Amino acid sequence: MIPKILEKYKSELESHRRDSIIISENELNLLSPDPLDFKTSKYLGYPFIPLTMEYPKDKNGNVLVPTVQINFAEIPKSDLFPEKGILQIFLNQHFNFGKEDCFVQYITEEQLELPCIEDFSFLKDEFYSNNPFKSIYTLNFGKSFSWASATDSQYQFQCEEFDDLSIEEYMWELLDEDEDSYDEFSEFFTGESMGSKIGGYGYFIHGDFRKIENRIKDYILLLQIDGSDEAVYNGEQYVYLHLFISKEDLSNLDFSNVYVDWEVSDN
């Protein structure tokens, strides 16, 4: 809901909305074996890997841990995202929230018709000890949109009330002046951007990395996994994952240049 103090800007605020796809998770309370289909969207579990592809490994030849799988055929239809194919994220066994610990690949519609690996006995339980997920999750998707974000560098709404302040700065001024208005404002400009999602505006704990990494300043949010609700929770810290991609690469189904950013916050 648009804050009362900004209702006169409704049309302009609406012009900044972005479509997004909300992800909801359901924990299965098990690590292995995976009872789900190889092609289904999931956290952890066994991925779909065609027999014609080598299973992903790190530079030392150690197998990577399948961590996120998004089957685009299972998400609501979108003008921006593929209708078919699978996005996969694998993490290093010694994962420590580094970009180098993460491997992203895309399984094409054609590859999904090929025979796949079915024996994953090589994935030992101890490989998951550093993974932020501790169980397999099923995923469901719903079409939505992102109104706004106080922390996404691509959100550009400004108005005279802000008086050259950033959205975050104005929000903190409200806290001192009118707590009810602050609550409305905070929910709109912060709460709207939180949650696990595909597309839309992102929520950032320490700041949007696209502000300082010029080569990705125009990249859009491909995926956000929000670990503030324990769906992604390593026991001591909240974990946030952001994947960014250029519109051109997304249009060409080229996921080789996806930029990965991890954020970690004490709970």
GUBANU-295800 format. One record per residue: residue in three letters; y, z, x of N, C-alpha, C in turn. Coordinates in steps of 0.05 Angstrom, whole numbers, plus 32768, in hexadecimal, padded with zeros to 4 digits. Layout:
residues N
ALAYZXYZXYZX ...
end
This chain:
residues 267
MET7FE880008011800080008000801980008012 ILE802C7FEF800B80457FED801A805580078017 PRO805E8013802D806E802B802B808780278019 LYS808F803B800A80A580397FF880BF80308006 ILE80C2803B801E80DB8035802D80DC80178036 LEU80C68009803480C57FED803C80BF7FDA8025 GLU80BF7FE4800C80B77FD37FF680C97FBA7FF3 LYS80E27FBC7FFB80F47FA57FF880EC7F8E800B TYR80DB7F94801E80D17F80803180B57F76802A LYS80AD7F7A801180927F73800A808A7F568011 SER809C7F43800A80957F27800F80917F22802D GLU80A37F2D803D80A17F29805A80887F378065 LEU80827F4F805C806A7F5D806580517F4D805D GLU80517F428046803A7F32803D80367F19804E SER804C7F0E8059804A7EF68069803D7EFB8084 HIS803B7F15808C802E7F1C80A580117F2480A2 ARG80077F2480897FEB7F2C80857FD87F188092 ARG7FC27F23809B7FAD7F1380A77F927F19809A ASP7F837F0480957F687F08808A7F567F17809E SER7F457F2780957F327F3580A67F187F398097 ILE7F037F4080A57EE97F46809A7EE17F6280A2 ILE7EDF7F74808F7ED97F9080957EBB7F938099 ILE7EB47FA380AE7E987FA880B47E927FC580AC SER7E7D7FC8809D7E727FE380967E577FE680A2 GLU7E517FFE80AD7E38800380BB7E26801680AD ASN7E0C801280B07DF9802580A57DE4802C80BB GLU7DE4804580C27DD2804D80D87DB5805080CF LEU7DA3804580DF7D87804780D97D79805F80E6 ASN7D88806D80F77D7D808581047D64807F8115 LEU7D64806881227D4E806281347D58804F8149 LEU7D4C805081607D53803F81777D408027817A SER7D27802C81757D13801781777CF980218169 PRO7CE8800F81607CEC7FF281607D007FEA814A ASP7D0A7FD2814C7D1E7FC8813A7D107FBC8121 PRO7D157FC781097D087FBC80F17D177FA480E5 LEU7D2E7F9D80F07D3F7F8880E57D377F6D80EF ASP7D3E7F5880E07D3A7F3D80E87D4A7F378102 PHE7D3F7F2681137D4C7F20812C7D687F148128 LYS7D6C7F0681117D857EF8810D7D9A7F0980FE THR7D937F2080F57DA67F3080E47DBB7F3D80F5 SER7DD27F4280E87DE87F5080F67DE17F6D80F9 LYS7DE77F7881117DDF7F9481177DED7F9E812F TYR7DEC7FB881337DF27FC5814C7DD77FCD8157 LEU7DD37FC981727DBA7FCE817F7DA47FBC8172 GLY7D8B7FC581757D757FB5816A7D6F7F9D817C TYR7D5E7F8B81727D557F7481817D657F5B8179 PRO7D707F4D818C7D817F3681867D707F1C8182 PHE7D7D7F0881797D717EED81777D777EDF8192 ILE7D627EDA81A17D647ECC81BB7D507EB581BA PRO7D5A7E9C81BA7D477E8581BA7D367E8581D4 LEU7D1E7E7C81D27D0C7E7B81E97D177E6981FF THR7D297E5781F77D357E44820B7D4C7E52821B MET7D547E6A82137D697E7882217D5D7E8F8232 GLU7D6A7E9482487D627EAC82587D6F7EC5824C TYR7D5F7EDA824A7D6A7EF382407D817EFC8252 PRO7D977F0682487DAE7F0D82597DA77F24826C LYS7DB17F2182857DAD7F35829A7DC77F3982A9 ASP7DC97F5082B77DE17F5482C77DDD7F4782E2 LYS7DF17F4A82F47DF07F3C830D7DD97F45831F ASN7DCE7F5C83197DB87F6683297D9D7F60831C GLY7D9D7F5183077D847F4982FA7D797F5C82E6 ASN7D897F7182DF7D807F8582CB7D877F7B82AF VAL7D747F7E829C7D797F7482817D907F848275 LEU7DA07F7682657DB67F8282577DAD7F8D823C VAL7DBC7F9F82317DB47FAC82187DC27F9E8200 PRO7DB27F9481ED7DBE7F8781D67DCC7F9C81C5 THR7DE67F9881C07DF67FAE81B47E047FA6819A VAL7E0E7F8E81987E1A7F84817F7E107F688179 GLN7E097F6381607E027F4881577E0F7F43813C ILE7E1F7F2E813B7E2C7F2681237E237F0A811B ASN7E157F0881057E0C7EEE80FA7E227EE480E7 PHE7E307ECF80EF7E467EC580DF7E3E7EBB80C4 ALA7E257EB480C07E1B7EAC80A67E1B7EC38092 GLU7E1D7EDC809D7E1C7EF3808B7E377EFE8084 ILE7E4C7EF380907E677EFD808A7E747EEB8074 PRO7E887EF680667E957EE580517EA27ECC805E LYS7EA27EB7804F7EAD7E9E80597ECA7EA18061 SER7ED17E9680787EEC7E9880837EF47E7E808F ASP7F0E7E77808D7F187E5F80997F197E6080B7 LEU7F187E7980C27F1C7E7D80DE7F027E7F80EE PHE7EEE7E8C80E27ED67E9280F17EBF7E7F80E9 PRO7EAB7E7C80FB7E957E6980F67E857E7180DD GLU7E797E5E80D07E687E6380B97E4C7E6A80C1 LYS7E447E6280DA7E297E6780E37E2A7E6D8101 GLY7E137E76810C7E127E7E81287E147E9C812B ILE7E0D7EA681427E0B7EC381477E1B7ECA8160 LEU7E2D7EDE815D7E3B7EEA81737E2C7F02817D GLN7E277F0381977E187F1A81A37E277F2781B9 ILE7E257F4181BB7E317F5181D17E1B7F6181DE PHE7E197F5E81F87E057F6E82077E147F80821B LEU7E0A7F9882207E167FAA82337E047FB1824A ASN7E107FB682607E017FBE82787DF37FD98273 GLN7DDC7FDC827F7DCD7FF6827C7DDD800D8286 HIS7DEE8008829A7DFF801D82A67E1C801B829B PHE7E1E801382827E38800E82757E4B80258278 ASN7E64801F82817E78803382857E938029827B PHE7E93801A82657EAB801082587EBB7FFD8269 GLY7EAE7FF0827B7EBB7FDB828B7EB77FC0827F LYS7ECB7FAE82827EC87F9382787EB17F858284 GLU7EAB7F8B829E7E957F7E82AC7E7A7F8782A2 ASP7E797F9D82927E607FA782877E587F9A826D CYS7E687F8682647E647F7A824A7E607F5C824C PHE7E4C7F52823E7E467F35823E7E467F2B8221 VAL7E557F16821C7E577F0A82017E4B7EEE8201 GLN7E3B7EE981EC7E317ECD81EA7E2F7EC681CC TYR7E2D7EAC81C77E2C7EA181AC7E127E9081AA ILE7E037E9681947DEB7E86818E7DF37E728179 THR7DF07E58817F7DF97E43816D7DE67E408155 GLU7DF07E3281417DE07E2C81297DC77E1D8131 GLU7DC97E0B81447DB17DFC814C7D9D7E0D815B GLN7DA77E1F816B7D957E31817A7D867E448167 LEU7D927E4A81507D857E5D813D7D6C7E518131 GLU7D687E3781347D507E2A81297D397E2A813D LEU7D3F7E3381557D2A7E33816A7D197E4C8169 PRO7D007E4B81747CF07E6481777CFF7E788188 CYS7CFA7E9181837D0A7EA681927CF77EBA819F ILE7D037ECA81B17CF47EE181BD7CED7EF581A7 GLU7CD57EFD81A77CCC7F1181937CC27F2B819F ASP7CBC7F2A81B97CB27F4381C67CC97F4E81D7 PHE7CD37F6581CE7CE97F7381DC7CE07F8D81E8 SER7CC77F8E81EF7CBC7FA781FB7CC97FAD8216 PHE7CD77F9A82227CE57F9E823B7CFE7FAF8237 LEU7D077FB3821F7D1F7FC3821A7D167FE08217 LYS7D197FEF822C7D10800B822C7D26801E8221 ASP7D1D803482157D30804682087D458051821C GLU7D3D805482357D50805F82497D67804B824F PHE7D63803282497D79801E824D7D918024823C TYR7D8D803482277DA3803982137DB280538218 SER7DAC8060822E7DB7807B82327DD6807B8235 ASN7DE18065823F7DFE806382427E0C8052822D ASN7DFC804982197E07803882047E16804981F0 PRO7E2D804081E67E3C805081D27E2E805381B7 PHE7E1B804181B27E0B8043819A7DF1805281A0 LYS7DE98063818D7DD0807381917DBB806D817D SER7DC08059816C7DAD805181577DB38034814F ILE7D9F802881427DA3800E81367DB38012811C TYR7DC67FFF81187DD57FFF80FF7DD37FE480F2 THR7DD07FE480D77DD37FCB80C87DF17FC880C2 LEU7DFA7FAF80BF7E167FA980BA7E1A7F9A80A0 ASN7E2F7FA180927E377F93807A7E547F8A807D PHE7E5C7F75806F7E767F6980737E847F658058 GLY7E9F7F6980597EAF7F6480417EC97F578048 LYS7ED27F4480387EEB7F36803E7F037F488038 SER7F167F4880497F2D7F5980457F457F4C8053 PHE7F597F5C80597F707F5280697F7D7F6A8077 SER7F8B7F64808C7F9A7F78809A7FB87F758094 TRP7FC47F8980887FE07F8880817FF27F8A809A ALA7FEB7F9D80AC7FFE7FA480C17FF07FB480D7 SER7FFE7FB680ED7FF47FC78103800C7FD08114 ALA800E7FEA811980237FF4812B801D7FEF8148 THR80037FE9814F7FFB7FE7816A7FF27FCB8173 ASP7FEF7FB981607FE77F9D816780007F8E8171 SER7FFE7F82818980157F758195801D7F5C8186 GLN800B7F51817580127F388167801E7F3E814C TYR80217F578144802E7F5D812B804C7F5F812F GLN805B7F4E812180777F4A8128808B7F538113 PHE80837F6180FE80967F6980E980AB7F7C80F4 GLN80C47F7680EE80DB7F8780F480EE7F8780DD CYS80FE7F9C80DB81127F9E80C581297FAF80CF GLU813F7FAF80C081577FBD80C881537FDB80C9 GLU81407FE680B9813B800380B98131800C80D5 PHE81247FFB80E38119800280FD812E80078112 ASP81457FF9810F815C7FFD812181537FFA813F ASP81467FE48144813D7FDD816081267FEF816A LEU811C8000815981058010816180EB8001815D SER80D78007816B80BC7FFC816580B28009814C ILE809D7FFD814180918009812980878025812E GLU807B8029814580718044814C80888058814F GLU809D804F815C80B48061816180C180698146 TYR80C48056813480CF805C811A80BD806E810A MET80A3806B810D8090807C80FF809380998108 TRP8097809E8122809A80B9812B80B580C58123 GLU80C980B4812080E280BE811580DF80C880F8 LEU80CF80B980E980CA80C080CD80BC80DB80CC LEU80AB80E180DF809C80FA80DF80AF811280DF ASP80C5810F80ED80D9812580EE80EB812680D5 GLU80ED810F80C88101810E80B180F481118096 ASP80DC8104809280D08103807780B28100807B GLU80A48116807880878115807E80788104806B ASP808081038051807280F2803E807680D58044 SER808E80CD804C809380B18054808380AB806D TYR808280BE807F807280BA8098805580B48091 ASP804A80C4807F802E80C08077802980A4806C GLU803A809B805B80388080804F803A806B8065 PHE804E806F80768053805C808B803C805B809F SER8032807280A6801C807480BA8003806780AF GLU7FFD806C80957FE5806080897FE780418089 PHE7FFF803780838003801A80818001800D809D PHE800F801880B08011800B80CA7FFC801480DE THR7FED802980D87FD7803180E97FBC803080DB GLY7FBA803C80C47FA1803D80B67F97802180AF GLU7FAA800F80A87FA27FF480A07F947FE480B7 SER7F9B7FEC80D07F907FDC80E67F767FE880F2 MET7F6F800080E87F57800D80F37F3E800280E5 GLY7F27800B80EE7F0E800280E37F017FEC80F3 SER7EE67FE980F07ED87FD380FD7EDD7FBA80EC LYS7EE37FA480FA7EEA7F8B80EC7EE77F7380FD ILE7EE77F5C80F07EE87F4280FD7F037F3680F5 GLY7F147F3081097F2E7F2581037F427F3980FA GLY7F5A7F3080F27F6F7F4280E97F7F7F4E8100 TYR7F8D7F6380FA7F9C7F72810F7F8B7F89811A GLY7F8F7F8F81337F7F7FA481407F8E7FBF8141 TYR7F7E7FD381467F897FEE814B7F837FF58168 PHE7F97800081767F93800581937F9C80228199 ILE7F8C803081A87F92804B81B07FA7804C81C6 HIS7FA2803C81DB7FB3803D81F37FC6802581F5 GLY7FC6801481E17FD87FFD81E17FC87FE381E3 ASP7FD37FCE81D77FC77FB481D67FC87FA781F1 PHE7FB17FA181FD7FB17F9682197FBD7F7A821A ARG7FBF7F6D82037FCB7F5282037FE97F53820A LYS7FF57F6B820980117F6D821180167F69822E ILE80027F70823E80067F6F825B7FF47F5A8269 GLU7FE27F4F825A7FD07F3982657FDA7F1F8259 ASN7FEC7F1282677FFA7EFB825C7FE77EE48253 ARG7FD27EE082617FC07ECA825B7FB27ECD8240 ILE7FB17EE682357FA47EEA821C7FB77EF28205 LYS7FD17EEF820A7FE57EF981F77FE37EEC81DC ASP7FD87ED381DB7FD67EC581C27FB97EC681B7 TYR7FA77ED481C57F8C7ED781BB7F8D7EE781A1 ILE7F7B7EE1818E7F797EF081757F627F048177 LEU7F637F1781667F4D7F2B81657F347F1E8159 LEU7F1F7F1E81687F057F13815F7EF57F2A8152 LEU7EF47F40815F7EE47F5681557EF07F71815E GLN7EF07F84814B7EF87F9F81527EE27FB28148 ILE7ED77FC381597EC57FD781517ED37FF28155 ASP7ED78000813F7EE68019813F7ED38030813F GLY7ED3803F81557EC0805581577ECC8070814F SER7EE1807081407EED808A81387EDE80988122 ASP7ECB808A81157EBD809680FF7E9F809D8106 GLU7E99809D811F7E7F80A4812A7E6A808D8126 ALA7E728077811A7E5F806081197E5B80558135 VAL7E6F805781467E6C805181627E76806A8171 TYR7E63807A817A7E6B809481837E57809D8199 ASN7E6180A381B07E4F80A981C67E4C80C881CA GLY7E5580D781B77E5080F481B87E68810481C3 GLU7E7980F781D37E8F810681DF7EAA80F881DB GLN7EA980DE81D67EC280CF81D47EC080BA81BD TYR7ED780B381B27ED8809D819F7EDB808381AF VAL7ECC806F81A77ECB805681B57ED5803F81A4 TYR7EE7802F81AF7EF2801881A17EED7FFF81B2 LEU7EE37FEA81A57EDE7FD181B27EEF7FBB81A5 HIS7EFD7FAB81B67F0C7F9481AC7F037F7B81BB LEU7EFE7F6681AC7EF97F4C81B77F0F7F3981AE PHE7F1A7F2A81C17F307F1781BB7F277EFB81C3 ILE7F317EE781B47F297ECC81BA7F417EBA81B3 SER7F437EA381C17F587E9081BA7F507E8181A1 LYS7F637E7881917F5C7E6981797F4E7E4F8180 GLU7F567E4381967F497E2A819E7F2C7E2E81A5 ASP7F267E4381B47F0A7E4981BB7EFA7E4F81A2 LEU7F067E5F81907EF87E6681777EF17E4D8167 SER7F057E3B81657F007E2281577EEA7E118163 ASN7EE87E12817E7ED37E03818C7EB97E12818F LEU7EB87E2A81837EA07E3B81867E997E4181A3 ASP7EAE7E4481B37EAB7E4B81CF7EB27E6881D4 PHE7E9E7E7881D87EA17E9581DB7E9F7E9E81F8 SER7EA17E8B820A7E9E7E9182277EB67E9E8233 ASN7ECD7E9C82267EE67EA882307EEF7EC08220 VAL7EDE7ECC82107EE57EE382007EEE7EFA8212 TYR7F057F06820B7F0F7F1D821B7F067F37820E VAL7EFB7F48821E7EF07F6182147F017F79821D ASP7F087F8A820A7F187FA282117F0C7FBA8204 TRP7F067FCE82147EFB7FE8820A7F117FFD820B GLU7F12800E81F77F23802581F87F13803E81F1 VAL7F19805481FF7F0A806C81FC7F1E808381F8 SER7F19809481E57F2A80AB81DF7F1A80C481DA ASP7F2380DB81E47F1680F481DE7F1780F981C0 ASN7F01810481B67F00810A81997F0F81238192 
end
